[in-house]
């Protein structure tokens, strides 16, 4: 975790997304959706598609934030526009 945090604190988007994922799933740290959201947000703001998808997922479920479907769809669209297949699938499933 130390090295992930060090890189994340230096602004490395992939590391920020990784730290978010560790908190999201409680891997090596206590599960903390709010902390996951904070790290996903940093990486998503840098345009990392995987983080945009994860950011949207937490908004869709209301994990760590107030549930917000429009914000979730916006994040999924950003990720999908970069070719993120998971986000594309989430948008496709959303209309059903």
C-alpha positions as MATLAB code, in Angstrom:
seq = 'XXXXXXXXXXXXXXXXXXXXXXXXXXXXXXXXXXXXXXXXXXXXXXXXXXXXXXXXXXXXXXXXXXXXXXXXXXXXXXXXXXXXXXXXXXXXXXXX';
ca = [
       0.000    0.000    0.000;
       2.879    2.351    0.775;
       4.102    2.461   -2.830;
       0.604    2.825   -4.263;
      -0.047    5.771   -1.936;
       3.280    7.345   -2.704;
       2.628    7.267   -6.446;
      -1.010    8.308   -5.971;
       0.001   11.276   -3.837;
       2.359   12.328   -6.643;
      -0.579   12.433   -9.054;
      -0.119    9.152  -10.935;
      -3.650    8.445  -12.171;
      -3.241    4.665  -12.441;
      -1.979    4.533   -8.848;
      -4.881    6.713   -7.716;
      -7.324    4.318   -9.376;
      -5.518    1.369   -7.764;
      -5.759    2.952   -4.303;
      -9.439    3.619   -4.940;
      -9.934   -0.005   -5.861;
      -8.170   -1.221   -2.718;
     -10.556    0.847   -0.583;
     -13.559   -0.050   -2.742;
     -13.064   -3.781   -2.249;
     -11.336   -3.701    1.150;
      -8.139   -5.312   -0.087;
      -5.363   -4.755    2.443;
      -7.292   -1.866    3.996;
     -10.718   -1.574    5.605;
     -13.443   -1.195    2.991;
     -14.244    2.505    2.732;
     -16.415    3.667   -0.160;
     -15.941    7.355    0.611;
     -12.163    6.958    0.475;
     -12.488    4.901   -2.721;
     -14.579    7.672   -4.244;
     -11.985   10.281   -3.295;
      -9.209    8.393   -5.100;
     -11.351    7.441   -8.102;
     -12.311   11.104   -8.450;
      -8.655   12.174   -8.627;
      -7.900    9.626  -11.357;
     -11.161   10.268  -13.220;
     -10.392   13.982  -13.324;
      -7.195   13.089  -15.159;
      -9.211   11.192  -17.770;
      -8.491    7.611  -16.719;
     -11.359    5.568  -18.169;
     -11.238    2.782  -15.561;
     -11.527    5.348  -12.784;
     -14.375    7.125  -14.564;
     -16.211    3.801  -14.761;
     -15.573    3.015  -11.080;
     -16.561    6.558  -10.090;
     -19.851    6.056  -11.928;
     -20.368    2.665  -10.325;
     -20.177    4.149   -6.826;
     -22.621    6.900   -7.800;
     -24.981    4.336   -9.328;
     -25.003    2.290   -6.126;
     -24.875    5.172   -3.681;
     -21.716    3.784   -2.093;
     -19.743    6.489   -0.313;
     -21.922    9.172   -1.886;
     -25.575    9.968   -2.353;
     -26.984    7.832   -5.153;
     -26.945    9.895   -8.347;
     -27.905    8.135  -11.588;
     -27.306   11.171  -13.850;
     -23.774   11.544  -12.476;
     -23.214    7.797  -12.855;
     -24.318    7.902  -16.512;
     -22.111   10.946  -17.161;
     -19.095    9.070  -15.790;
     -19.962    5.931  -17.741;
     -20.268    7.997  -20.938;
     -16.837    9.553  -20.371;
     -15.272    6.128  -19.911;
     -17.248    4.594  -22.776;
     -16.125    7.351  -25.139;
     -12.567    6.165  -24.527;
     -13.474    2.615  -25.494;
     -14.016    1.213  -21.981;
     -16.125   -1.879  -22.697;
     -17.350   -2.228  -19.123;
     -18.693    1.319  -19.132;
     -20.252    0.757  -22.566;
     -21.983   -2.318  -21.166;
     -23.219   -0.392  -18.126;
     -24.761    2.238  -20.415;
     -26.327   -0.464  -22.551;
     -27.764   -2.229  -19.485;
     -29.026    1.065  -18.059;
     -31.625    1.409  -20.794;
     -33.176   -1.989  -20.107;
];
